[in-house]
Amino acid sequence: MTANTKNSLSLLDAALVKPALWSAFAKLSPRTQWRNPVMFIVYIGSILTTLLWVHSLNFPGDTGMKPAFVLAVSVWLWFTVLFANFAEALAEGRSKAQAASLRGLRKDTWAKKMKEPHHGGQWLPEQAPNLRKGDVVLVETGDVIPLDGEVIEGVASVDESAITGESAPVVRESGGDFSAVTGGTRVLSDWLVVRISVNPGESFLDRMIGMVEAAKRHKTPNEIALTILLVALTLVFLMVTVTLLPFSLFSVEAAGTGTVVSLTALVALLVCLIPTTIGGLLSAVGVAGMSRMMQANVIATSGRAVEAAGDVDVLLLDKTGTITHGNRQASAFLPAPGVTKGRLARAAMLASLADETPEGRSIVELARRDGLEAASVEGARFVPFTAQTRMSGVDLPAASQSLDTAAILLRKGAVDAVRRHVESLGGAMPAEMLRAAEETARRGSTPLAVAEGARVLGVVELKDIVKTGIKDRFAELRRMGIKTVMITGDNKLTAAAIAAEAGVDDFLAEATPEDKLALIRKYQSEGRLVAMTGDGTNDAPALAQADVAVAMGSGTQAAKEAGNMVDLDSNPTKLLEVVETGKALLMTRGSLTTFSIANDVAKYFAIIPAIFVSTYPQLGALNVMRLASPSSAILSAVIFNALVIVFLIPLALKGVRYRPVGAAALLRRNLAIYGLGGLLVPFIGIKLIDWLLVAVHLA
C-alpha cells in the first residue's frame, strides 16, 4: 500500500462515512444482529418498544406511558443499534478501502515466457493470467514483473514502491535471501530471469487483499471470551429486569398506591444496564486493530495474530539490521605470525567469492582496496556460505600456485567453525589467533578466521554500529515486562559486547536455524508468547513456530508463508511497533469494557428511582442528579446510552494511546481514566440531556 493511500484514510473520510451509513441500515437484518448477542437484545427491545408505541396509539391507557414518550424511547433504541452498526461498518469500510487500493495495484501485463526452458527455447510473449507455477519468464528494464517468483539468473534494480510505499529501489538477484520478487513491481535497470512460484490468484498481492477483506469475518479467542462475559452479564440483567414486573405488580397492590412499571420503562432499564457500549464497539475495535497494522504497512493474516502481539512477553531480534545498522563491513586483516597481510587478504578474497552475504562482499572489496584482484582459477570448486556450516571457501586444484602454495582448501568463516575445520584436517588454531579473535570480539566487532588447508592464516575484523536510541526502546520493553533476546551468528564474546551496548536482556550467539527453533520452543514450554522476525528460507521453521512471526516483504517466499504477518517495508525494527499496536488493541478493548461497565452505575441512579418512585416515594432520595421527572430520567438515560457509542467511535478506531509502562501501572491508569470516568461522565451527560429536554419542553 502506498503512502498516499495510507494518508487518505482519515478517520471520518467522506468516502468512508457515506457507505458506512448505508451499511448501518443494511446490518439491521436479524441474521446480522444475531452475531452480536448484546446488541441483539437492544434490537429486540427496539422492535418491542416500536410495537408498544403502535399499541399506545390505539389503546392509550394500556401502556401506562404517553405515545410520544414510548416513540422517543423506541427511536433512541433504534439509534443505539444503528450507531453500533455504524461503528462496525466504518471500521470495515477502512479495511475495504485498503483492500481496494491494493486491488488497484494488480496489473494484467504481458510477459516474456521461455517456451522450452530445458531445451534452450526462445522467449515468447504471454499474458500474465496465463502463467502458471514453474514457468520461467524474462523481465527487462521497464517491464512489470507479472507474478511472484524467485530470481534464478541476473541482478536488477526493482521499484517496489507500489507495494511498500518506499521510493528507493531495491536490488534483486539470484541466490541468498533477496531473490524473491513480487508481482506488480517494476524493473528499473538490467534484467532478471524469474521462475514463477504461484498460480494466478495466489500471489502475495492477492493474499494481502484476502487478508484485509477477511478482517471482519473471524473473532479472536480474546474477543470470544469477552463476548461470553458480556452475554453472561446481559443474561443476569435480563433476569433481574424480568422479575421487576411481578415485583411492581405486588408492590402496587400491597401499597395501594402508585403505578405498575411499564414495559417501555423495563426495556429502557435493561438496555441501559447491559454493557451496550462495549457490545456495540467490540467488533469495530478488532477490525480497527488490523486496519492500524495495515496503516503501519504490516499485513496480519488474522486478528488472532494482532492480539497475540499484544500478549507477547519475549522478543527474539536479529542483531544485524535490527539492533545494529546491518552494514557490517570488513575493516581490517589481522595476519597470524609468519603470514603476510597480502597473503591473508588474497586467501580471504578467494574464500569469499562464493559468499553472497554483504560481509563476504565487503571482504572482497577490502582486498581490492589493498590492490588485489580476483583472478580466475581453472578447475576451482567454490563452496558457498550456508547458515549451517557458517563458512565459505574454495577448493583449488593441486597445481594451482595462485597463493604461492600447494594448498588445496581455502576457508573463511566463524572462528569456531574454521577451528573445527582445521582440526578435522589435523591442524590447530594458534593461541595468538584465539587472542586476536577474542580482542576483536571484545571491541564489539566480529572476527572471521581464514584458513589455508590445516593452517590458520589470520583473522578478518568486521565492524557494525548499534542503532541510536535502541537501548531506550529496550528499556521501555523491559518496563512492560517483555524480555528481549538478541539472535546472532557472532561468537559469544562479540554477542556479549553488542548485547551490553544495546541493553538487551539475553542473547543467543553462534545461532543456527535449529538453535532458533529450540530457543522458541524452550520459551513456549515455559508458557511464554514469543515474537520474532525473519526474511530467509532458513528462518521459516522458527517463524512457523513463533506465536507472532513477522516476515519481511523483501524476504523469500518460504519466510512469508511461514509468518503470520508480513512487513511490506522490510524493516526488522517494525517488530517493536507490531507489539505496541497489539498492546494498544488490548488496552482499547479493556478500557472500553471498563468504561461500559462503570457507566451503568449512573444509569441505575437515573432509572430505578424513576420507575418506582410513585410506589415508594422514599426512592426519591436516590435521584441524586435531581432529574426533572420520571419520564425525563428514563429518556435521558436512553439518549446518553446511544450517544456515548458515537463519542467513543474515534477512540475505538484510533485506539488507546500506548504507553510503555508495566501491567500494574497500566491497570491503575485504566481504572483512573476509564473506570472513574465511566462513573462520572454519565452523571454529567444524563443531567445535561435532562436540562435540554426540559428546555425544549419534552420532559
Salt bridges, closest charged atoms under 4 A:
ASP62 OD2 - HIS55 NE2 3.28
GLU88 OE1 - LYS27 NZ 3.88
GLU92 OE1 - LYS27 NZ 3.28
ASP135 OD2 - LYS113 NZ 3.62
GLU140 OE1 - LYS112 NZ 3.56
ASP143 OD2 - LYS112 NZ 2.47
GLU160 OE2 - ARG172 NH2 3.36
GLU173 OE2 - ARG361 NH2 2.73
ASP206 OD1 - ARG106 NH1 2.36
GLU213 OE2 - ARG103 NH2 2.04
GLU307 OE2 - ARG589 NH1 2.24
ASP318 OD1 - LYS516 NZ 3.97
ASP355 OD2 - LYS412 NZ 2.53
GLU356 OE1 - ARG361 NH2 3.13
GLU359 OE2 - ARG328 NH2 2.94
ASP395 OD2 - ARG381 NH2 2.37
ASP395 OD1 - ARG411 NH2 2.88
ASP416 OD2 - ARG390 NH1 3.13
ASP416 OD2 - ARG420 NH1 3.26
GLU423 OE2 - ARG419 NE 3.31
GLU438 OE2 - ARG442 NH2 2.38
GLU452 OE2 - ARG343 NH2 2.88
GLU461 OE1 - ARG443 NH2 3.06
ASP490 OD2 - LYS319 NZ 2.36
ASP490 OD1 - ARG328 NH1 2.47
ASP505 OD1 - ARG478 NE 2.70
ASP506 OD2 - LYS483 NZ 3.96
GLU526 OE2 - LYS522 NZ 3.36
ASP539 OD1 - LYS516 NZ 2.83
ASP567 OD1 - LYS574 NZ 2.79
ASP569 OD2 - LYS574 NZ 3.00
GLU580 OE2 - ARG473 NH2 3.30
ASP600 OD1 - LYS603 NZ 3.75
ASP690 OD2 - LYS687 NZ 3.80
